[in-house]
Amino acid sequence: MRKYNFSAGPSMLPLEVLERVQSQLLDYEGSGMSVMEMSHRSKPYDAINNEAEALLRELMNVPDNYDIIFVQGGASTQFEALPLNLAHNSNCAKGDYIVSGNFSNKAFKEAQKYGDMVVVASSKDKNFSYIPTTTPDMFRKDADYVHICYNNTIFGSRYIDIPDTNGIPLVADMSSMILSQEVDVSKFGVIYAGAQKNVGPAGVTIVIVRKDLQDLANPLCPTMLKWKTQITEKSLYNTPPCFSTYVALEVFRYLKKMGGVKAMQKINEEKAQMLYDYIDNSKLYTNPIEKKYRSLMNVPFVTTSPELDAKFVKEAGEAGLVSIKGHRLVGGMRASIYNAMPVEGVKALIDFMKKFEQENA
Ligand SMILES: *Cc1c(COP(=O)(O)O)cnc(C)c1O
């Protein structure tokens, strides 16, 4: 029996997508082979690659002056690729970072190896329970980019209004919220996201790069990290993560059928609202994030003690609500409720929370 999997990533995929992938596993569209076994230079794979790009462009409304690539290495590789790709005036990038959680801090730390990096604002003072506000004058006029993490997977906060950078390219790690809500891509210079939260299996990473930012790489940037390499070769410079990209395509098709990102956003808002309302009205559970900045995707919460938290995690698991243990930096619980988590899954969680509250009052 399938369980409600609240893992932060890799995470649930829509059942319909898994069933379709299963039905095509041995013989993809009459090719006589699985996509896993297929040459990335073959006709069927070329069609997968092209359609994945086109559908993602359609779903996110990506303007023509941006290219989309599917690469390997996860979001973490992009932490380093970024300062190596965006060095406008020299071989030493200048990056301004807003640190709103663990991943944005990691991005900053990795970038420090490759240039002159500054933390412009941070919410560390209150254990990342809010998103720091910034004004345009806080950024260096000659910065190559400003980096944000749109949704903080571990702490459970998200941006509401993106920073005004006064024209400096804004780069966003969207790993844990891509395709979950509408975003205006034209406000960003670069967007990147690992697939395993909201898109598909681990192994493929989406990078969306504005055209005027494609020729600014440090000469020492490794060929494989250079966005332009894969942009020129339409993500086929070397062997791509074919199977992951194919499953991502099936997810894109599914999202389109469901009404696109706008429809998903509505469902995601409803799911998150239900869970936060319940937590706020309960006597046992609390969520530490400033209300305005609460994530739609990752909902951390605690009971009154670490011992009771551990009991919750154990009993939830026995009730088929799995991978709900909080990240080790935060403790407690974290319910990741990405696109593929059905409303019924959130309802089942709330029912369990009620029962647990009654039993442990
Ligand atoms: C999961 C995650 C990462 C790390 O992704 P990998 O693909 O494992 O490198 C980076 N940023 C955010 C926001 C994430 O949620």
The ligand as an SDF file (V2000), in Angstrom:
LIG
                    3D

 15 15  0  0  0  0  0  0  0  0999 V2000
   17.1450   20.3090   -1.5020 C   0  0  0  0  0  0  0  0  0  0  0  0
   17.6440   21.6780   -1.7200 C   0  0  0  0  0  0  0  0  0  0  0  0
   18.9570   21.9390   -2.1520 C   0  0  0  0  0  0  0  0  0  0  0  0
   19.9610   20.8370   -2.3750 C   0  0  0  0  0  0  0  0  0  0  0  0
   19.6250   20.1490   -3.5020 O   0  0  0  0  0  0  0  0  0  0  0  0
   20.5370   19.0010   -4.1280 P   0  0  0  0  0  0  0  0  0  0  0  0
   19.8260   18.7160   -5.3980 O   0  0  0  0  0  0  0  0  0  0  0  0
   20.5300   17.8860   -3.1440 O   0  0  0  0  0  0  0  0  0  0  0  0
   21.8930   19.5510   -4.3300 O   0  0  0  0  0  0  0  0  0  0  0  0
   19.3180   23.2370   -2.3820 C   0  0  0  0  0  0  0  0  0  0  0  0
   18.4550   24.2480   -2.1850 N   0  0  0  0  0  0  0  0  0  0  0  0
   17.2060   24.0430   -1.7440 C   0  0  0  0  0  0  0  0  0  0  0  0
   16.3070   25.2060   -1.5410 C   0  0  0  0  0  0  0  0  0  0  0  0
   16.7570   22.7490   -1.5100 C   0  0  0  0  0  0  0  0  0  0  0  0
   15.5040   22.5470   -1.0780 O   0  0  0  0  0  0  0  0  0  0  0  0
  1  2  1  0
  2  3  1  0
  2 14  2  0
  3  4  1  0
  3 10  2  0
  4  5  1  0
  5  6  1  0
  6  7  2  0
  6  8  1  0
  6  9  1  0
 10 11  1  0
 11 12  2  0
 12 13  1  0
 12 14  1  0
 14 15  1  0
M  END
$$$$
